[in-house]
Amino acid sequence: MPLLYTSVKFIHILLAIAAVGFNASYGVWLSRAAQNPPAAGLLLRGVQFMDNRIANPAYGLLLLTGLAMVFTAGIPITTFWIAAATILWLIAIVWGAAMYTPTLRRQIETLDAKGFDSPEFQQLSRRGTIIGLVNMVPILLILIMMVFKPTL
């Protein structure tokens, strides 16, 4: 049992590093796109690829490995830090799927159709930045729950 738990925990931590690390890198890539308009399409598509193919699947697997650890260790899912992290995970996933992903898609479509300097593209860029920053709040709170394991 301890080896199973430790193995799942190792995978869980790797997934968290990948998911949060890729998300944190988006700001760098988007900043590079803003500084180099001819490369903006490539850079935005790179962010979209990282989000769709690496970060988002890692977040899904984080839920599965987290639940596997809870059940393997026999920790009640109602434990405050686990329940809070699960609710925050749900908020982050819904916010990302409903807000960030469509905004990024529209940003790429608008860049292709109207260009980097168009007001529509610039507005979507600002919107994407704000949405992305807001989505990092529950993600960082999840990290706090996982590291400090606060109780009520």
Buried (B, 14 or more C-beta within 10 A) or exposed (E): EEEEBEEBBEBBEBBBEBBBEBBBBBBEBBEBBBEEEEEBBEBBEBBBEBBEEBBBBBBBBBBEBBBBBBEBEEEEEEBEBBEBBBBBBEBBBEBBEEBBBEBBBBBBEBBEEEEBEEEBBBEBBEBBBEBBEBBBEBBBBBBBBBEEEEEE
